[in-house]
Amino acid sequence: MKPIIYFLSYQNDLFKIKKNELLQYGFQHYFGFPYLEADIFIEENGKPVLSPSLFPHHYFNLSHSKHYMALCCSDTAIGIDLEEPRKFSTHLLNRISSLTELEIINSYPDQEKIGLLLWTLKEAYIKYLGVGLTYPLADMQVPLKTDLNLDCDYFMLKSEPLTMKPLFFHCFQLNDYRITLCSETNQIPELIQIKK
């Protein structure tokens, strides 16, 4: 099955309620069972996962920002990041970028958009690995390119094998927010907005 990204908008005071609604909706519609009945445990670095012995090929990952949250469900390992537009200081970009990535970043006139894309690529990959932000981001080379149209609604980047297999980064633009999914499949995820 192709991955599906379920997303919704929320207000900060309703975060927990909306998070549970999103998980309930996504689990019921994608996996066919309620979130509350799922056997979920937390890996060593904090990544929540379904028990592989009970739920093989059932993967999920959650991300949120100020006013949106997104849940991706898939039958392959995934990592997702959702970020609102923001400025990235030169110091931060230097700290998280490889030398090759810095050259690419410097070729773009809009440092805010390319910085946002770079951040979501790296965070989605870290969440795919389940290693957390302690991973040295500058040591990780993500498939950033010099000729991307950062204003289009969707594009996909394929990595050279960062792991034992190639990975695909599905990059969406949603109301100026950036959603990036790191996945083992090149199938374009479906975006479903939940309105409750």
SULNORJO-V6407 format. One line per field, one symbol per residue. psi: psi as a letter, one per 40 degrees, with the letter a starting at -180 (. if undefined). burial: + if it has 24 or more other ideal C-beta (glycine too) atoms within 12 Angstrom, else -. A space follows every 50 residues. Layout:
psi=???
burial=???
This chain:
psi=iiihhhiiiiideedddddddddddddddddeiideeighihideehhii hdddgifhiiiiiiadeiiihhiieiiihiihiihiihiddddddeiidd dddddeehdgdddddddddddddddddddfeieehhdeehhigiiefige eidiihhhiihdaeiiihhhhihhfeihhhhhieiehhihhhhhh.
burial=-+++++++++-------++-+++++++--++---+--+-+------+-++ -------++++++++--++++++++++++++++++--+----+--+++-- ++-++--+--++++++++++++++++++++------+--++++++--+-+ ---++++-+--+----++++++++--+++++++++---+-+--+--
